[in-house]
Amino acid sequence: MFWGVLIGISAAGVFGASIMLDSMDLMAMYTEMGIGVGIGVGTAAVIFTIGAGVVSAIDYSRKRNAS
């Protein structure tokens, strides 16, 4: 829900700016936003995967030493 609100605010800001400034190309702005979102989601997925792998390795080593 939090990300939906942020995306909505960002889209509203881009739309508002495009109305105020007629020289802006709305399609180009949304394309840039889409690329930015893709990069952000990809980076977050990589960081999450690395973190999950580290936590899993620590848990595995603790369980192995305990038995």
C-alpha positions as CSV (number, residue, x, y, z in Angstrom):
1,M,0.0,0.0,0.0
2,F,2.9,2.4,0.9
3,W,4.5,1.9,-2.6
4,G,1.1,2.4,-4.3
5,V,0.7,5.8,-2.5
6,L,4.3,6.8,-3.5
7,I,3.7,5.8,-7.1
8,G,0.4,7.7,-7.1
9,I,2.0,10.8,-5.7
10,S,4.8,10.6,-8.2
11,A,2.4,10.1,-11.1
12,A,0.2,13.0,-10.0
13,G,3.3,15.2,-9.8
14,V,4.4,14.3,-13.3
15,F,0.9,14.9,-14.6
16,G,0.6,18.2,-12.8
17,A,4.0,19.3,-14.1
18,S,3.0,18.3,-17.6
19,I,-0.1,20.5,-17.4
20,M,1.8,23.5,-16.1
21,L,4.6,23.1,-18.6
22,D,3.3,22.4,-22.1
23,S,6.8,21.7,-23.5
24,M,7.1,18.4,-21.4
25,D,6.5,15.1,-23.2
26,L,4.3,13.1,-20.9
27,M,5.1,9.8,-22.5
28,A,8.8,10.3,-22.1
29,M,8.3,11.1,-18.4
30,Y,6.3,8.0,-17.8
31,T,8.9,5.9,-19.7
32,E,11.7,7.3,-17.5
33,M,9.6,6.6,-14.4
34,G,9.1,3.0,-15.6
35,I,12.8,2.6,-16.1
36,G,13.5,4.0,-12.7
37,V,11.0,1.7,-11.0
38,G,12.4,-1.3,-12.8
39,I,15.9,-0.4,-11.6
40,G,14.7,0.1,-8.1
41,V,12.7,-3.2,-8.0
42,G,15.7,-5.1,-9.4
43,T,18.1,-3.5,-6.9
44,A,15.7,-4.3,-4.0
45,A,15.3,-7.9,-5.2
46,V,19.1,-8.4,-5.3
47,I,19.6,-6.9,-1.8
48,F,16.7,-8.9,-0.4
49,T,18.1,-12.1,-1.9
50,I,21.6,-11.5,-0.5
51,G,20.2,-10.7,2.9
52,A,18.0,-13.8,2.9
53,G,21.0,-15.9,1.9
54,V,23.1,-14.5,4.8
55,V,20.4,-15.1,7.3
56,S,19.8,-18.6,6.0
57,A,23.5,-19.4,6.2
58,I,23.8,-18.1,9.7
59,D,20.7,-20.1,10.8
60,Y,22.1,-23.2,9.1
61,S,25.5,-22.9,10.8
62,R,23.8,-22.4,14.2
63,K,21.6,-25.5,13.8
64,R,24.5,-27.6,12.6
65,N,26.7,-26.6,15.6
66,A,23.8,-27.2,18.0
67,S,23.4,-30.8,17.0
